[in-house]
Amino acid sequence: MNITTAKQTARETFAKFFNPAMRLEHGCDTLQIDPGDELREECSTLPRGAHLIAASRVSVHADDRHLWVFLCTLETSDGVEFVTWRANDGRTGDTAGCYLRNDYDTADQAVAGFHARARR
């Protein structure tokens, strides 16, 4: 399984479950979220081999606005998995990065898990 396959899986999942009128621009190994909430591919927040499907703030509360949930495909030795990560975007001074990983067998399960962990 190669990185192109993981990227293609991410694009197909985005088109199926999210707004197909939008293009999924972010399919690389890196992601940074700036204060304007734009996704940028300039800094290593996602682990290598991960491809973004969707991202959402975990909360609208001001104290939690640095926390995000990412829905990704991840290339592993067994193939391509669907994963969600809770993440800290680093704007509180902590090191930006992903934590609390959840793995899923299917895209349906992964999308449901993403929505369950996304903004409330």
C-alpha positions in Angstrom: 0.0 0.0 0.0 1.5 3.4 -0.9 0.9 6.9 0.2 -1.1 7.7 -2.9 -3.6 5.1 -1.9 -4.1 6.7 1.5 -4.5 10.1 -0.1 -7.0 8.8 -2.6 -9.0 7.1 0.2 -9.0 10.4 2.1 -10.4 12.2 -0.9 -13.0 9.6 -1.6 -14.2 9.6 2.0 -14.4 13.4 2.0 -16.4 13.4 -1.2 -18.8 10.8 0.1 -19.4 12.1 3.7 -18.7 15.8 3.5 -19.5 18.6 1.1 -18.7 17.3 -2.4 -18.8 20.8 -3.8 -15.6 21.6 -1.8 -12.2 20.2 -2.9 -10.1 18.4 -0.4 -6.8 20.4 -0.7 -5.0 18.9 2.3 -3.7 15.4 1.6 -0.1 15.7 2.8 1.7 14.6 5.9 1.7 17.9 7.7 -0.9 20.3 9.0 -0.9 23.5 11.0 -4.0 25.4 12.2 -3.5 29.2 12.5 -5.7 31.6 14.5 -7.8 32.2 11.4 -8.7 28.5 11.4 -7.1 27.9 8.1 -5.5 24.5 7.5 -1.9 24.9 6.4 0.6 22.3 5.3 3.7 23.8 6.8 4.3 22.1 10.1 4.4 18.6 11.4 1.2 18.1 13.4 -0.2 15.0 11.7 2.0 11.9 11.9 3.8 10.8 8.8 1.6 8.9 6.4 -1.6 10.5 7.6 -3.9 12.2 5.2 -6.6 14.7 6.4 -10.2 14.0 5.6 -11.8 16.6 8.0 -10.9 18.7 11.0 -13.2 20.4 13.6 -12.8 22.3 16.9 -13.7 20.2 19.8 -15.4 23.0 21.5 -16.6 26.6 20.9 -15.7 27.5 24.5 -12.8 30.0 24.5 -10.7 27.9 26.9 -10.9 24.9 24.5 -10.5 26.6 21.2 -6.9 25.2 20.8 -8.3 21.6 20.8 -9.3 19.9 17.6 -10.3 16.5 16.3 -8.9 15.3 13.0 -10.3 12.5 10.8 -7.6 10.9 8.7 -6.5 8.0 6.7 -3.3 6.5 8.0 -0.9 4.3 6.0 0.2 1.3 8.1 2.0 -1.9 7.4 -1.4 -3.6 7.2 -2.8 -1.1 4.7 -4.9 2.0 5.1 -6.8 2.7 8.4 -9.3 5.3 9.4 -8.2 7.3 12.5 -9.4 10.2 14.6 -7.0 12.2 16.8 -7.7 14.7 19.4 -5.1 17.5 18.8 -3.7 20.6 20.4 -2.9 23.3 17.8 -0.1 24.8 20.0 -1.5 28.3 20.5 -1.5 27.8 24.3 2.3 27.4 24.3 2.2 23.7 24.5 3.7 21.6 21.7 1.3 21.2 18.8 0.5 17.6 18.1 -2.0 14.8 18.1 -3.0 12.6 21.0 -5.9 10.2 22.0 -5.9 8.2 18.8 -9.0 6.1 17.8 -8.8 3.5 15.0 -11.8 2.4 12.9 -12.4 -0.5 10.5 -14.7 1.4 8.1 -15.2 5.0 6.8 -18.8 4.9 8.3 -17.5 4.2 11.8 -14.7 6.7 11.5 -17.0 9.5 10.4 -19.5 8.7 13.2 -16.5 8.8 15.6 -15.4 12.1 14.2 -18.8 13.7 14.6 -19.1 12.3 18.2 -15.8 14.0 19.1 -16.2 17.3 17.1 -17.5 20.7 18.2 -20.3 20.9 20.7 
